[in-house]
Amino acid sequence: MKTSLRFVVVLGLCLSFITGLWISAPTAVTEARGAAWSVVVYNNKDLAGGPIWSGASPNVSYTWGAGAPVINGQVTGAPVDNFSVRFSASAFFTAGNYRFTVQVDDGARLYIDGLLVINQWTTGTFRSFQYDFNFTADGNHNIVVEMFDSVGDASIIANWALAVGPPAPTATTTCTGVPWYAEFYNGLDLSGSVIYTTTFQPSGLSQNWAQGTPGGAVPADNWSARFTRTINVPTDLAAGQYKFYAKADDNFRFTVDATVIFDKWDSWGGDLQTADVTLLTGSHTLKFEYRERSVDASIFLTWTPGSAQCPVIAPDGSAGGGGGGTGGTPQPTGVTATVKVALLNLRSEPSLTGTILAKLNQGTTYPVVGRTADSQWAQLNVNGQLGWVSVQYVTFAGTFETVPVVGGGGGTGLPAPVQPPQTASATGVTQGNLRIRSGPSNGTAQLGVIPWGAAVDILGKDEGHTWYQVRYAGLTGWSFAPWIKLTSGNFDLLPYTDGSQPPFPPTNATEGVIIQAFGNVRIRTGPGLQFPKVARAVWGTRLQVLARSSNGQWYKVYYGGDVVGWTIRTWYKVVQGDINSVPVADQ
């Protein structure tokens, strides 16, 4: 009896304890719970081999400057340059749309449950990237942040918050410049302790939280915030007069340096305010202070011309307006271009004689806003600046042919499409039922279908070596090359009939160290056979050498009049200068 009674008592205490846990557990979570990060540090830029240090960190928020990486107060033993770090965590998220922000110097990647959503693994100064991700159900998710430092300053900052406002720019958009730093307070008077901090992209401000919370411990109502950003004249934007536009629900005030531009701190701020501000040479601090009393919450600030904004925010709140000095507002097309060569010139006009506005790095992606009538040049929006690139050196996401023609004319400096030869250069047999199209792209019109096993005349090939121009049953068009087996002729001797010129003619280079090809040699995007081919140097081509690889097997060359690439040294001879005088580099 005593044993049975003791069992009942113990069972009752256990049930009470468990029930107490259930009662005290939170019934709802309105944000992602904080993560404890596992950290590994590598003595190279590629997260290669075994780590030299491992430990833990409460956050991803480190600015090491020119010093070696120190994690959570611990010396890692990594050098001041050429190191990489991986942060990994499992964090709980309630269902909803979250905005992830990564700031880095030099390169960074962000993975959510193994999905690569931010991929900016390139050298560069401090810059900010954002990505919106929707979690459809409550639960834990794996977050991985990776960074590397090449030389100079190093930093990595990563965070997230519920994103009720407009979508973040695509993560592939390279946004440079100092972002907004935001501090949030509990109460209406910017007083007491800061309860949440975050950053916003280096643009204007356009956030609509509706009846939600910006994140962290910020309540839905009765809070205030201060947003600050520093811009420099003439580094970030030219000296001159700018028109500022601002509004908010509920109250706001805006200052430039010590001058109050808009003051709606004690009155309704929902009507758009405008003011002209002159910015002279020097550093200027923009400060936007905000009060949220109840119900909806939103802020808005922009200026024209839209310099120092990435992306540019138009006065009507739409993205992409007011920048570039083009005299018009380019409309989004949904088509993007990714640079596929080591370095590509952005030019002021669609011509090799156009002024070079910027140099675009391999792997960077930009919106396409226009094209020439002959589709040989694409107009890009590069962080608010419009310019032109040759289509030979980019790959498109979306249908380039749907992009509007800008200016109505064709480009210059590139050949017009080549007319197909009257006689076949080769013949082949189809290995399946194969479409024949009007151009070397899946986005072009379908002219017909070639049946399995049909013999076709092959007239030429495209710059990417993936399409044949063919003739079949009275039709001349383009078909996918891997599905056609050559039965006569030589692939290397097929002419380029898409208007491109991948085998550049001799450049007659005369400056610096010059090499000459004694074969048809491929040009690649990097110093190795694993890198994509972008062109060929034909027999006799003279190229200027810019660098040589550390293993001595590859030359970095200037070729084709507009880009830089790598070529294997075996098929060249030095005809001018001392090859040992050029620097050693691997990128």
C-alpha positions, 0 to 999 in steps of 0.5 A: 500500500505504501509503495502504491501511494508513493508511486501515485504521489511521484506520478502526480508530481511529475505530471504537475511539473510537465504540465507547468512546463507546458503552461509556461511555454510561449504560445506564439513567437513573432520573430526568429529566435537568436542563433548560437553560431559555430565558427571555423577559420581557414588559413586560405581564401577558399575554405579549403583543407582543415580549419586552423581554429574553431569555436562559437560566437553569439552573432555574425558582426565583426569588423577587423579592419586591417587586422587578423580575425578575432572571434568572440574575443579569441585569437584565431591564429589566421593571418591579416590577409588571405583567410576565410571563415564559415559561420553555421547555426540552427535558428527558429523562425515563425512562418513569414517573409524574412529579409536577410542582410549580409555586409562584407569586405571582401566576399560572402555567401549565404545559405538557407537550408543548403540553398545558396541565396547570396553568392558574392564570392568576389573581391571588393570593398565593403558592400551590402546584399539583401535577400527575401526568403519566405518560411511557410511554416514554423520551425528550425532552419540551418543558416550558413554565412561564409566570407573571405578576405583577400587584402586590406580591410576585412569585415562580415555582418549578417542579420535578418528581420521580418520583411513587411515592406517591398521586396529586397533587391536580388542578391546578385545585384552588387550594391556598393556604398555605406548602408543605413544604420537603424536604431529602434527604441521602445517608446515615442521619444528615441530615449532609453536603451536601443532594443534592436539594430539593423541596416538597410541597403545603400539607397533611399528609405522605402519601408512599409511595416503595415501593422507588423514589427520591424523585427527584434523586440520592437512592438507593433505600436508605440516605438521610435527609430533613428536611421543614419547614413553618411555619403561623400561628395564627390565620391558618392555623388557629384556636388550640386542641388538635389531634390529630396522627397519624404513622408511617413506614417505617423511622424518624422523629421529629416536633417542633413548634417545640422540642418533640418529639412523636414519637421513633421515630428508633432504633426501628421507626416503622411503627405509627401514633402519636397525640398531642394538641398545643396550638397558641397564637397565633403562628408554629409550625414543624413538622419531620418527620425521616426515615430510609430504611434499605432496601426500602420507604420511606413517611412519613405525618403528619396532624392533626384538625381538618384546618385548614391542609391542602389537601387534607385528609388523614384519619387513615386516609390517605384524602383529604378527611377531617376538615375544614370543621367540618361534623361529618362527612367528605364523600365524593368524588363525582367532580363538580367546579364551576368559577366562571363569574362574576367573584366568587362568595360561598361561603355557610354555608348554601344561602341568600342570607342565609347567612354569606359564608365566602369569595369565589371567583374566576372560573375556580377549580374545587372538588370538589362534595360535596353538593346541595340537594334542589331542585338549586339549591345546590351544596356545595363543598369549598374547601381543606378548608372546606365551603360553598354556592354557587348553581348559576347561577354555576358549571359542572359537570364530571360529572353534578351530579344524582348528587351526594348530597342534603345535609340532605334539604331544598331551598335557600332564596333561589332560586325553585322550578322553574317549571311549564311554561306550558299554551300554547306561547311559540314553535314550531320545527322539529328539524334532526336526530333529537333526544333529549328529556330530563327536564332541561336537561343531557346527564346527565338521563334520555332520555324519547324521540327527536324525528325530523328535521323534526318540529314542536315547541311551545317552552315555555321556555328554560334559564339557559344559553340552550342548551336548550329546554323542548319538547312533542312527541307528548304528551311534555314535556322538554328538547332541545338548542336549536341543533338546533331552528329557531324558526318562530314566537315570539321567543327573548328573550321565552321564559320561563325554565322551569328555575327560574333567573332570569338576568334579575334583577328590579330590585335597588333599589340605593341605595348608592354610584353607581347606574345604571339600565338602559333596555334588556335588557342583558347581564351578562358575566364581564369588560369585553368582548364576548368574555367569557361572558354570565351574566345580563341586567339587564332594563329599569329595573334599578338596579345599583351601580357598583363600577368602570369600565374603563380605556377607559370603555366598561364598568361593573363592577356588583354585581347579582343579590344575590350576584355581580359582573359587567361590563355595557356603559355604552351602555344605562345612565344614572347616577341617583345619584352621580358616575361619575368617583368610582368606581375604574378597573379591568379585572378 
